Amino acid sequence: MIHNILVGYDGSKPADKAFEYGLDLASKYAAQLTVLAVARPPEFGDDVELEAELESAEEHFREQFEQMKLRASARALAVRFEILVGHPAERIVDFAQKHHIDFIALGNRGRGRFQRWVLGSVSQRVTAYAHCPVIVVR
């Protein structure tokens, strides 16, 4: 049975589709839905740049979450929204483990083969390391 659903959210159109998928599942299973955005710190930079970059990312996600809250409330669903800092795949997998998530929905960013090979894919890593089922929404 599905009791806790996690949607990994990065602001992309596929992530928005994953949110809709999560809303639908939460409604059907009367499950708790959590949306997790992960602000990825820049590789290089001083502390001031890092702090400004992270604050900007958090503000961006908070603005998007306000619209998402309206969509959830239209379906009479209470959704929890979280923002963490770090590598997205690691944070999603850790969060899912710690919070007893039963199901993860992610969007597919649609990178080309070369970019996926060189950079890896958040959805591939989450699928490989998550303790629960993962669906990648396109």
C-alpha positions in Angstrom: 0.0 0.0 0.0 1.2 3.5 -0.7 1.1 5.9 2.3 3.9 8.4 1.6 4.7 9.7 -1.8 7.7 11.9 -2.7 8.0 14.1 -5.8 11.4 15.3 -6.7 11.0 18.8 -8.1 13.4 20.9 -10.0 11.0 23.4 -11.7 11.1 21.8 -15.1 8.0 20.8 -17.1 8.6 17.1 -16.6 8.9 17.7 -12.8 5.5 19.5 -13.0 4.1 16.4 -14.7 5.5 14.3 -11.9 3.8 16.6 -9.4 0.5 16.1 -11.2 1.1 12.3 -11.1 1.9 12.6 -7.4 -1.3 14.5 -6.8 -3.3 11.8 -8.6 -1.7 9.0 -6.6 -2.1 10.8 -3.3 -5.8 11.3 -4.1 -6.4 7.7 -5.1 -4.5 6.2 -2.1 -5.3 8.9 0.5 -1.5 9.2 0.9 0.7 12.0 2.2 2.4 13.8 -0.6 5.7 15.6 -0.1 7.4 17.7 -2.8 11.2 18.0 -2.4 13.3 20.6 -4.2 17.1 20.4 -3.9 19.1 23.5 -4.4 22.5 22.5 -5.8 25.4 24.7 -4.7 27.8 25.9 -7.3 31.0 23.9 -7.6 33.3 27.0 -7.1 32.9 30.3 -5.5 33.3 32.1 -2.2 30.9 31.9 0.8 29.1 35.1 -0.2 28.4 33.8 -3.8 27.4 30.5 -2.4 24.9 32.0 0.1 23.4 34.3 -2.5 23.0 31.5 -5.0 21.3 29.3 -2.5 19.0 32.1 -1.3 18.0 32.8 -4.9 17.3 29.1 -5.5 15.2 28.8 -2.3 13.2 32.0 -3.2 12.6 30.5 -6.7 11.3 27.2 -5.3 9.1 29.0 -2.7 7.4 31.0 -5.5 6.7 27.9 -7.5 5.4 26.1 -4.4 2.8 28.8 -3.8 1.2 27.9 -7.2 1.5 24.2 -6.5 -0.2 24.6 -3.1 -3.2 26.2 -4.9 -3.4 23.2 -7.3 -3.2 20.8 -4.4 -5.9 22.6 -2.4 -8.2 22.5 -5.5 -8.1 18.7 -5.0 -8.5 19.0 -1.2 -5.0 17.6 -0.7 -2.5 18.8 1.9 1.0 18.7 0.5 4.2 19.2 2.4 7.0 21.2 0.6 10.7 20.9 1.5 13.8 22.5 0.2 17.2 21.0 0.8 20.7 21.8 -0.3 23.1 19.3 -1.9 23.3 16.8 -4.8 19.7 16.2 -5.9 19.9 12.4 -6.2 21.6 11.9 -2.9 19.2 14.2 -1.1 16.1 12.6 -2.6 17.3 9.0 -1.7 18.3 10.1 1.8 15.0 11.9 2.4 13.0 9.0 1.1 14.8 6.6 3.4 14.5 8.8 6.5 10.8 9.7 6.0 9.6 6.2 5.1 8.6 7.1 1.5 6.8 4.3 -0.3 6.9 5.8 -3.8 9.0 8.4 -5.6 7.9 10.3 -8.8 10.5 12.3 -10.8 10.5 14.2 -14.0 12.9 13.3 -16.8 15.0 16.3 -17.9 15.5 14.9 -21.4 19.2 15.4 -21.6 20.9 13.8 -24.6 22.8 10.6 -24.4 26.2 12.3 -24.2 25.2 14.6 -21.4 23.6 11.7 -19.5 26.8 9.7 -20.0 29.1 12.5 -18.8 27.0 14.1 -16.2 24.8 11.2 -15.1 21.1 11.6 -14.5 19.3 12.4 -11.2 16.5 10.1 -12.2 18.9 7.2 -13.1 20.7 7.6 -9.8 17.5 7.8 -7.7 16.1 4.7 -9.5 19.3 2.8 -8.9 19.6 3.6 -5.2 16.1 4.2 -3.8 14.7 1.6 -1.5 11.2 2.0 -3.0 9.6 2.1 -6.4 10.4 5.1 -8.6 8.6 6.3 -11.6 10.1 8.8 -14.1 7.5 10.9 -15.8 8.2 12.3 -19.3 
